[in-house]
Amino acid sequence: MFCGQGLPGRRDSRVETGRKKSEVRMMIYENVSAMKKGYKSILETADGQVNVLDEGALRKSLIDDLIYTMAFSPVQEVKDAASWLIRRSAVALGIVSSSIQSLYEAMGRKEVTGFTVPAINIRTMTYDVAQAIFRAALKNSVGPVIFEIARSEIGYTLQRPVEYTSAVTAAAIKTGYRGPIFLQGDHFQVNAKKFAGDPEKEVKGVKDLIWEAIEAGFYNIDIDTSTLVDLSKPTISEQQETNYALAAELTAVIRDLEPAGITISVGGEIGEVGGKNSTVEELQAYMDGYLDSLKKYGANLKGISKISVQTGTTHGGVPLADGSVAQVKLDFEVLEKLSEVARSRYGLSGAVQHGASTLPDEAFDRFPAIGTAEIHLATGFQNIIYDSAHFPADLRQRIYDYLQKELRDEKKEKDTEEQFIYKTRKKGFGPFKQELWNLPEETRKQISQELENQFAFLFRKLNVANTEAVVRRQIQIVDVPLQIPAALTE
């Protein structure tokens, strides 16, 4: 019934976790016929839909088998069937991929205030990490929380959008969550060097990814053309011109592709994270140019709902010589001004803060206090995983050895070994993806608990605890049909 139990070459691998030995076992359906036998009496497919006959059995083990099959089956037909069953089972239970647009519009009208929406990038162990997020959200009655993945992360973590969607959705089922889930394409970014060499090809790559993400149920997409800002130009408007013009073009593509009944929440960006701090003048130049450019594609096209800015942070933080992270001097005053102008002048939800997960804990309650719309969090959770006392030391060392061998050309001349490892270890998640997903259950539970504690802490700091009712009022659930794979109808 199943194939691929255990890691390659390690059918019954056992790992010491400190208290007991746990068997590493991953269940993957060999073919669709075996999958049908596996879900018999638990799920029923009829008229292109899924009926959940036994939710308890689905949550106990079938959902685990389906998501591991989706992530690791070598057969595309089998992966597609598993993904469809996960996504349509979720809809049957009231778990629906949604756009956060209407909530952000209410924030832009200042009808909803007082919290900052967390957007979390999951780079590894996605099924387990997403469960930790949902558990923390359920315990704290959290309404808005975004699950996102950037264009670059899709590459180095080996997670295509549909797999990411499937893993997050499976986690929602596993934890008993109900309601909308917000999936977001983060930094769907135009690479400046590639754009300079072949702009048409680079833009097409972003457009293709937008299409792929929307097909996968990503109804929130952050366009990042801020890499094309040219500070050598004489005026701020000219500096931002390529940025806002291309952002308008990509917005029009999104509006053309979005499903009926869905208005995808689109984000823009005026300053590349890690660059100079943004100004009100830059925001106004970008927005005025963007709105004028957008009219060329349609008089009534909906524009962006938020604006990402630079206020002093760097993605992942700045590692010091010993591998620790430097203290960040974030300009909260600038962030507050930009959020206020974004709302009052343009009706946006506010400004978005990137690169924030490595900030000190005491900084996070400042964001809702100054009206920050959204905050992006990634590397801090990666650090919790790698630095956990429960993370297998031998696996960590093998990942670091891989980085030393395969990514040595990324080491800068002045970097210490610790700085090099800190900067590149995110790229170890892809090559070791299956092994990380297949860690002993006890190990995954212990790491997940550490993450859950941090998620809960941040949810409280960002003031999204007890906001479930806000989301229920503001978000309209829209079920987008998903064609059943032919293999499931045979």
C-alpha positions as CSV (number, residue, x, y, z in Angstrom):
1,M,0.0,0.0,0.0
2,F,2.8,2.4,0.8
3,C,6.3,2.8,-0.6
4,G,9.3,4.9,0.5
5,Q,9.1,4.2,4.2
6,G,12.0,5.9,6.0
7,L,14.9,7.8,4.5
8,P,16.7,6.7,1.4
9,G,18.8,3.7,2.4
10,R,17.5,3.9,6.0
11,R,14.3,1.9,6.1
12,D,14.1,1.8,9.9
13,S,16.4,4.5,11.0
14,R,16.4,5.3,14.7
15,V,17.6,8.5,16.3
16,E,18.4,9.2,19.9
17,T,16.3,12.1,21.1
18,G,17.5,12.2,24.7
19,R,14.7,10.3,26.4
20,K,13.8,7.5,24.0
21,K,14.4,6.2,20.5
22,S,11.8,7.1,17.9
23,E,11.3,5.4,14.6
24,V,11.6,7.6,11.5
25,R,8.8,6.7,9.1
26,M,7.3,8.5,6.2
27,M,4.3,7.1,4.4
28,I,3.9,7.7,0.7
29,Y,1.2,6.1,-1.5
30,E,2.7,4.3,-4.4
31,N,-0.1,4.9,-6.8
32,V,-3.7,6.4,-6.9
33,S,-5.2,3.0,-6.5
34,A,-3.5,2.5,-3.2
35,M,-4.5,6.0,-2.2
36,K,-8.2,5.2,-2.9
37,K,-8.0,2.1,-0.6
38,G,-6.4,4.3,2.0
39,Y,-9.2,6.9,2.1
40,K,-12.1,4.4,1.7
41,S,-14.7,5.0,4.4
42,I,-12.9,8.2,5.4
43,L,-13.4,10.4,2.3
44,E,-15.8,10.2,-0.5
45,T,-15.5,11.8,-3.9
46,A,-18.7,12.7,-5.7
47,D,-19.6,15.2,-8.4
48,G,-16.0,16.6,-8.3
49,Q,-16.2,17.3,-4.6
50,V,-15.0,15.6,-1.4
51,N,-17.3,14.5,1.4
52,V,-15.6,13.9,4.7
53,L,-17.1,10.7,6.2
54,D,-14.8,10.3,9.2
55,E,-13.0,13.5,10.3
56,G,-11.4,11.8,13.2
57,A,-9.7,9.2,11.0
58,L,-8.7,12.0,8.5
59,R,-7.0,14.0,11.2
60,K,-5.5,11.0,13.0
61,S,-3.4,9.6,10.2
62,L,-4.8,9.9,6.6
63,I,-3.9,13.6,6.4
64,D,-0.3,12.8,7.3
65,D,-0.1,10.2,4.6
66,L,-1.7,12.5,2.0
67,I,0.7,15.4,2.7
68,Y,3.8,13.3,2.8
69,T,2.7,11.7,-0.5
70,M,2.1,15.1,-2.0
71,A,5.5,16.3,-0.9
72,F,7.6,13.3,-1.7
73,S,6.0,11.0,-4.2
74,P,8.1,10.7,-7.4
75,V,4.9,10.3,-9.5
76,Q,3.2,13.6,-10.5
77,E,-0.2,11.9,-10.9
78,V,-0.1,10.7,-7.4
79,K,1.1,14.1,-6.0
80,D,-1.8,15.9,-7.9
81,A,-4.4,13.5,-6.5
82,A,-3.1,13.9,-2.9
83,S,-3.0,17.7,-3.2
84,W,-6.6,17.8,-4.6
85,L,-7.9,15.6,-1.8
86,I,-6.2,17.8,0.8
87,R,-7.5,21.0,-0.6
88,R,-11.1,19.8,-1.2
89,S,-11.3,18.0,2.1
90,A,-10.4,21.3,3.7
91,V,-13.2,23.1,1.9
92,A,-15.7,20.4,3.0
93,L,-14.6,21.2,6.6
94,G,-14.9,25.0,6.2
95,I,-11.2,25.7,5.6
96,V,-10.9,28.0,2.5
97,S,-8.0,29.8,1.0
98,S,-8.9,33.5,1.0
99,S,-7.9,37.1,0.2
100,I,-7.3,39.5,3.1
101,Q,-8.3,42.4,0.8
102,S,-11.6,43.3,2.5
103,L,-9.9,43.4,5.9
104,Y,-7.1,45.7,4.6
105,E,-9.7,48.0,3.0
106,A,-11.4,48.3,6.3
107,M,-8.0,49.1,7.9
108,G,-7.5,51.7,5.1
109,R,-10.8,53.3,6.1
110,K,-9.7,53.2,9.8
111,E,-12.7,51.1,10.7
112,V,-10.4,48.3,11.9
113,T,-7.4,49.3,14.0
114,G,-5.1,48.2,16.8
115,F,-3.2,45.2,15.5
116,T,-0.5,44.3,13.1
117,V,-1.0,41.2,10.8
118,P,1.9,38.7,11.1
119,A,3.0,37.2,7.8
120,I,5.2,34.1,8.4
121,N,7.6,32.5,6.0
122,I,8.0,28.7,6.5
123,R,11.2,27.4,5.1
124,T,11.4,23.9,6.4
125,M,9.3,21.2,8.1
126,T,6.3,23.1,6.7
127,Y,3.6,20.7,7.8
128,D,4.9,20.7,11.4
129,V,5.6,24.4,11.6
130,A,2.2,25.3,10.1
131,Q,0.5,23.1,12.8
132,A,2.4,25.1,15.5
133,I,1.1,28.3,14.0
134,F,-2.5,27.1,13.9
135,R,-2.3,25.7,17.4
136,A,-1.0,29.1,18.7
137,A,-3.7,30.9,16.7
138,L,-6.5,28.7,18.0
139,K,-5.4,29.0,21.7
140,N,-5.2,32.8,21.3
141,S,-8.3,33.3,19.1
142,V,-6.2,34.9,16.4
143,G,-8.0,36.0,13.3
144,P,-5.5,37.3,10.6
145,V,-2.2,35.4,10.1
146,I,-0.6,35.0,6.7
147,F,1.4,32.0,5.5
148,E,3.9,33.2,2.9
149,I,6.8,32.2,0.8
150,A,9.1,34.3,-1.3
151,R,10.2,33.7,-4.9
152,S,13.8,33.0,-3.7
153,E,12.5,30.7,-0.9
154,I,10.5,28.7,-3.4
155,G,13.8,27.9,-5.1
156,Y,16.2,27.1,-2.3
157,T,13.6,25.3,-0.1
158,L,12.3,23.2,-3.0
159,Q,8.7,24.2,-2.3
160,R,6.5,25.0,-5.2
161,P,3.4,27.0,-4.4
162,V,0.9,24.1,-4.7
163,E,3.1,22.1,-2.2
164,Y,3.2,25.0,0.2
165,T,-0.6,25.4,-0.1
166,S,-1.1,21.7,0.5
167,A,1.2,21.6,3.5
168,V,-0.5,24.6,5.2
169,T,-3.9,23.3,4.4
170,A,-3.1,19.8,5.7
171,A,-1.9,21.5,8.9
172,A,-5.2,23.3,9.3
173,I,-7.1,20.0,8.9
174,K,-4.7,18.3,11.4
175,T,-5.2,20.9,14.1
176,G,-9.0,21.3,13.7
177,Y,-8.8,24.9,12.5
178,R,-11.8,26.3,10.7
179,G,-12.1,29.4,8.6
180,P,-10.1,31.3,6.0
181,I,-6.4,30.7,5.4
182,F,-4.3,33.5,3.9
183,L,-1.6,32.3,1.5
184,Q,0.8,34.9,0.2
185,G,3.4,35.2,-2.4
186,D,6.1,37.2,-0.7
187,H,8.7,39.2,-2.6
188,F,7.6,38.1,-6.1
189,Q,10.7,40.0,-7.0
190,V,12.3,41.2,-10.2
191,N,16.0,40.5,-10.1
192,A,17.8,43.7,-11.1
193,K,20.8,42.0,-12.8
194,K,18.7,39.6,-14.8
195,F,16.3,42.5,-15.7
196,A,19.2,44.5,-17.0
197,G,20.4,41.6,-19.2
198,D,17.0,40.5,-20.5
199,P,14.0,42.5,-19.0
200,E,11.4,40.6,-21.0
201,K,12.6,37.2,-19.8
202,E,12.8,38.3,-16.2
203,V,9.4,39.8,-16.1
204,K,7.9,36.8,-17.8
205,G,9.4,34.7,-15.0
206,V,7.5,36.7,-12.4
207,K,4.3,36.6,-14.4
208,D,4.6,32.8,-14.7
209,L,5.1,32.5,-11.0
210,I,2.0,34.7,-10.3
211,W,-0.1,32.4,-12.5
212,E,1.3,29.3,-10.7
213,A,0.7,30.8,-7.3
214,I,-2.9,31.9,-8.1
215,E,-3.6,28.4,-9.4
216,A,-2.3,27.1,-6.1
217,G,-4.7,29.3,-4.1
218,F,-2.4,32.2,-3.2
219,Y,-4.9,35.1,-3.1
220,N,-2.4,37.5,-1.6
221,I,0.7,38.5,-3.7
222,D,3.4,41.0,-2.9
223,I,5.0,42.5,-6.0
224,D,8.6,43.5,-5.4
225,T,10.0,45.7,-8.2
226,S,11.8,47.9,-5.7
227,T,15.1,46.3,-6.9
228,L,14.7,48.6,-10.0
229,V,14.7,51.9,-8.1
230,D,17.5,54.0,-9.5
231,L,18.8,56.5,-7.0
232,S,21.1,58.0,-9.6
233,K,18.2,59.7,-11.3
234,P,17.7,63.4,-10.5
235,T,14.1,63.3,-9.1
236,I,12.3,61.0,-6.8
237,S,9.6,60.3,-9.3
238,E,12.2,59.3,-11.9
239,Q,14.0,57.1,-9.4
240,Q,10.8,55.2,-8.7
241,E,9.5,55.2,-12.3
242,T,10.5,51.7,-13.4
243,N,9.4,50.4,-10.0
244,Y,5.9,51.8,-10.1
245,A,5.3,51.2,-13.9
246,L,6.2,47.6,-13.7
247,A,4.2,47.1,-10.4
248,A,1.2,48.5,-12.3
249,E,1.7,46.1,-15.2
250,L,2.0,43.1,-12.8
251,T,-1.1,44.3,-10.9
252,A,-3.0,44.2,-14.1
253,V,-1.8,40.6,-14.7
254,I,-3.0,39.6,-11.3
255,R,-6.4,41.2,-11.9
256,D,-6.7,39.4,-15.2
257,L,-5.9,36.0,-13.5
258,E,-7.8,36.3,-10.2
259,P,-10.8,33.9,-9.9
260,A,-14.3,35.1,-10.0
261,G,-15.5,36.5,-6.7
262,I,-11.9,37.0,-5.4
263,T,-10.0,40.3,-5.2
264,I,-6.4,39.4,-4.6
265,S,-4.6,41.5,-2.1
266,V,-1.6,43.0,-3.9
267,G,1.3,44.6,-2.1
268,G,3.9,47.1,-3.6
269,E,7.3,48.1,-2.3
270,I,9.2,51.4,-2.5
271,G,12.5,50.5,-0.9
272,E,14.6,47.4,-1.1
273,V,15.0,45.8,2.4
274,G,18.5,46.4,3.6
275,G,18.8,49.7,1.6
276,K,18.3,53.3,2.6
277,N,15.3,54.2,4.7
278,S,12.2,55.1,2.9
279,T,10.6,58.6,2.9
280,V,7.1,60.1,2.6
281,E,8.2,61.7,-0.6
282,E,9.2,58.4,-2.1
283,L,5.9,56.8,-1.0
284,Q,3.9,59.7,-2.7
285,A,6.0,59.5,-5.9
286,Y,5.5,55.8,-6.1
287,M,1.8,55.8,-5.4
288,D,1.0,58.8,-7.7
289,G,3.0,57.2,-10.5
290,Y,1.6,53.7,-9.8
291,L,-2.1,54.9,-9.9
292,D,-1.6,56.8,-13.1
293,S,0.1,53.8,-14.7
294,L,-2.6,51.4,-13.5
295,K,-5.2,53.5,-15.4
296,K,-3.6,52.5,-18.7
297,Y,-4.7,48.9,-18.0
298,G,-8.3,49.7,-17.0
299,A,-10.0,52.7,-15.5
300,N,-11.4,50.8,-12.5
301,L,-8.7,48.3,-11.7
302,K,-8.2,47.8,-8.0
303,G,-4.7,48.8,-6.9
304,I,-2.4,47.7,-4.1
305,S,-3.7,47.3,-0.5
306,K,-0.4,47.9,1.4
307,I,3.1,49.3,0.8
308,S,6.4,47.7,2.0
309,V,9.0,50.2,3.1
310,Q,12.5,50.2,4.5
311,T,13.1,51.5,8.0
312,G,16.4,50.0,9.0
313,T,16.1,46.3,8.9
314,T,17.9,43.6,6.8
315,H,16.5,40.2,5.9
316,G,17.9,37.7,8.4
317,G,19.6,40.5,10.4
318,V,23.2,41.4,10.3
319,P,25.4,38.6,11.6
320,L,28.5,39.6,13.7
321,A,31.8,37.9,13.5
322,D,30.8,35.3,16.1
323,G,27.5,34.5,14.2
324,S,25.3,36.4,16.6
325,V,23.0,39.1,15.2
326,A,23.6,42.8,15.5
327,Q,21.1,45.1,17.3
328,V,18.9,46.8,14.7
329,K,18.1,50.5,14.9
330,L,14.6,50.5,13.4
331,D,13.1,54.0,12.7
332,F,9.6,53.6,14.2
333,E,8.9,57.3,13.6
334,V,9.4,56.9,9.8
335,L,7.3,53.7,9.8
336,E,4.5,55.5,11.6
337,K,4.5,58.5,9.2
338,L,4.5,56.2,6.2
339,S,1.6,54.1,7.5
340,E,-0.4,57.2,8.2
341,V,0.2,58.8,4.8
342,A,-0.6,55.4,3.1
343,R,-4.0,55.3,4.9
344,S,-5.1,58.9,4.9
345,R,-4.0,59.8,1.3
346,Y,-4.3,56.5,-0.6
347,G,-6.7,54.3,1.5
348,L,-4.1,51.6,2.0
349,S,-4.0,49.4,5.1
350,G,-0.7,51.0,6.0
351,A,3.0,50.2,5.7
352,V,4.5,46.7,5.8
353,Q,7.7,46.0,7.9
354,H,10.1,43.3,6.5
355,G,13.0,41.6,8.1
356,A,11.6,41.9,11.6
357,S,11.9,38.4,13.1
358,T,15.3,39.0,14.6
359,L,14.3,42.2,16.4
360,P,14.4,42.1,20.2
361,D,11.2,40.8,21.8
362,E,10.4,44.2,23.4
363,A,10.1,45.8,20.0
364,F,7.1,44.0,18.7
365,D,4.3,45.7,20.6
366,R,5.5,49.0,19.0
367,F,4.2,47.9,15.6
368,P,0.4,47.9,16.4
369,A,0.9,51.0,18.5
370,I,2.1,53.0,15.5
371,G,-0.4,51.5,13.0
372,T,1.9,49.1,11.0
373,A,-0.4,47.0,8.8
374,E,1.7,43.9,8.4
375,I,5.0,42.5,9.6
376,H,7.1,39.8,7.8
377,L,8.7,37.1,10.0
378,A,11.1,34.4,8.8
379,T,14.7,34.0,9.9
380,G,13.9,34.1,13.7
381,F,12.0,30.9,13.3
382,Q,14.7,29.3,11.2
383,N,17.1,30.2,14.0
384,I,14.9,28.5,16.6
385,I,14.9,25.3,14.5
386,Y,18.6,25.2,13.8
387,D,19.7,26.3,17.3
388,S,17.2,24.1,19.2
389,A,18.8,21.7,21.7
390,H,16.5,19.1,20.2
391,F,17.8,19.5,16.6
392,P,20.0,16.5,15.8
393,A,23.6,17.7,16.1
394,D,24.8,15.2,13.4
395,L,22.2,16.5,10.9
396,R,23.1,20.1,11.6
397,Q,26.8,19.3,11.0
398,R,26.0,17.5,7.8
399,I,24.0,20.5,6.6
400,Y,26.9,22.9,7.5
401,D,29.4,20.6,5.7
402,Y,27.2,20.7,2.6
403,L,27.2,24.5,2.7
404,Q,30.9,24.6,3.1
405,K,31.3,22.4,0.1
406,E,28.6,23.6,-2.3
407,L,28.1,27.3,-1.5
408,R,31.7,28.3,-0.7
409,D,31.7,30.8,-3.6
410,E,29.0,32.8,-1.6
411,K,31.5,33.5,1.2
412,K,32.6,37.1,1.2
413,E,36.2,37.9,1.8
414,K,35.6,39.6,5.2
415,D,33.1,37.0,6.4
416,T,34.1,34.7,9.3
417,E,33.1,31.1,9.1
418,E,30.2,31.8,11.6
419,Q,28.9,34.7,9.4
420,F,29.1,32.5,6.3
421,I,27.1,29.7,7.9
422,Y,24.5,32.1,9.4
423,K,24.0,33.8,6.0
424,T,23.7,30.5,4.0
425,R,22.2,28.0,6.3
426,K,18.7,28.8,4.9
427,K,19.9,27.1,1.7
428,G,20.4,23.8,3.5
429,F,16.7,23.3,3.9
430,G,16.1,22.2,0.3
431,P,18.8,19.5,-0.1
432,F,17.9,18.1,3.3
433,K,14.1,18.6,3.0
434,Q,13.0,15.0,3.2
435,E,15.3,14.2,6.1
436,L,14.0,17.3,8.0
437,W,10.3,16.3,7.4
438,N,11.2,12.8,8.5
439,L,12.9,13.6,11.9
440,P,11.7,11.4,14.7
441,E,8.2,12.4,16.0
442,E,9.5,13.3,19.4
443,T,12.1,15.6,17.9
444,R,9.6,17.3,15.7
445,K,7.2,17.8,18.7
446,Q,9.8,19.4,20.8
447,I,11.0,21.8,18.1
448,S,7.4,22.6,17.2
449,Q,6.6,23.4,20.8
450,E,9.4,25.9,20.9
451,L,8.1,27.5,17.8
452,E,4.5,27.5,19.0
453,N,5.6,29.3,22.2
454,Q,7.2,32.0,20.0
455,F,4.3,32.3,17.7
456,A,1.9,32.7,20.7
457,F,4.2,35.4,22.1
458,L,4.3,37.3,18.9
459,F,0.6,37.1,18.3
460,R,0.0,38.7,21.7
461,K,2.7,41.4,21.1
462,L,1.2,42.2,17.7
463,N,-2.3,42.4,19.3
464,V,-3.9,39.8,17.0
465,A,-5.1,37.7,19.9
466,N,-8.9,37.8,20.2
467,T,-9.4,39.1,16.6
468,E,-11.2,36.0,15.3
469,A,-14.5,37.9,15.2
470,V,-12.9,40.7,13.2
471,V,-12.0,38.3,10.5
472,R,-15.4,36.6,10.5
473,R,-17.0,40.0,10.0
474,Q,-14.6,41.3,7.3
475,I,-13.7,38.2,5.2
476,Q,-16.2,36.7,2.9
477,I,-15.4,33.0,2.2
478,V,-15.4,32.2,-1.5
479,D,-14.9,28.6,-2.7
480,V,-12.9,28.6,-5.9
481,P,-13.7,25.3,-7.8
482,L,-10.8,22.9,-8.4
483,Q,-11.0,20.3,-11.1
484,I,-10.7,16.8,-9.9
485,P,-7.7,14.9,-11.3
486,A,-8.6,12.3,-13.9
487,A,-6.9,9.6,-11.9
488,L,-9.4,10.0,-9.1
489,T,-12.4,9.5,-11.4
490,E,-11.2,6.2,-13.0
